[in-house]
Amino acid sequence: MSIPNILTLLRIAIIPIILVLLINGTSQTETLWAFILFLISALTDFFDGWLARKLKQESDFGRLFDPIADKMLVIAVYFALVGIQVITGWDILAVVLIVCRELLVSALREYLAERNVTMPPSRQAKYKTALQLLVTAALIISPVFGESFLNYTLVSLWVVSVFTIFTGFSYLLNSKKHINFN
């Protein structure tokens, strides 16, 4: 088990703790801890890939579980934020769009893998993940900073959802030559 793979597993292991802090959180201290743990998880996303390349420890495990861990982290936290009503009303649609795109791309990757076609993350998709992590972190901490901060962050959520959909279409267009639509 390499260090990059341990970081990926750590990211997955921290998710339930973040969720408990968010869902059961009754104080700013719990919100702050959820935010800190989320930031640690987000940093593991950067460092697991960077270390894998630097230490020449890239693996099939990492290629498979790193994007899954990213999606699990973001989707779980978005669901929690909807559950505790940080994200409400029409803003839930932005979350639905993000989740649908993530599921679509995951299914597409699985379909292509069965046909021995790899679909590595694009540069835009890496930016998308970074933006998702940044906005999600801001959403976690927004109750501490008040309504106006939350409103700006929700606008950012919509920007990220549009960019997320754009990268999903990009994947779909790049893979259409491998898909039989008949």
VENVENPE-V387889 format. One record per pair of residues at least 6 apart in sequence whose C-alpha atoms are under 6 Angstrom apart, sorted by the first residue. I is the first residue (numbers start at 1). J is the second residue. Records with the same first field share a line. If there is no record, write none. Layout:
I=J  J
//
This chain:
4=48  51  52
5=62
7=44  48
8=66
11=41
12=69
18=34
21=30  34
35=140
52=58
81=87
94=158  161
98=161
101=168
125=167
142=150
//
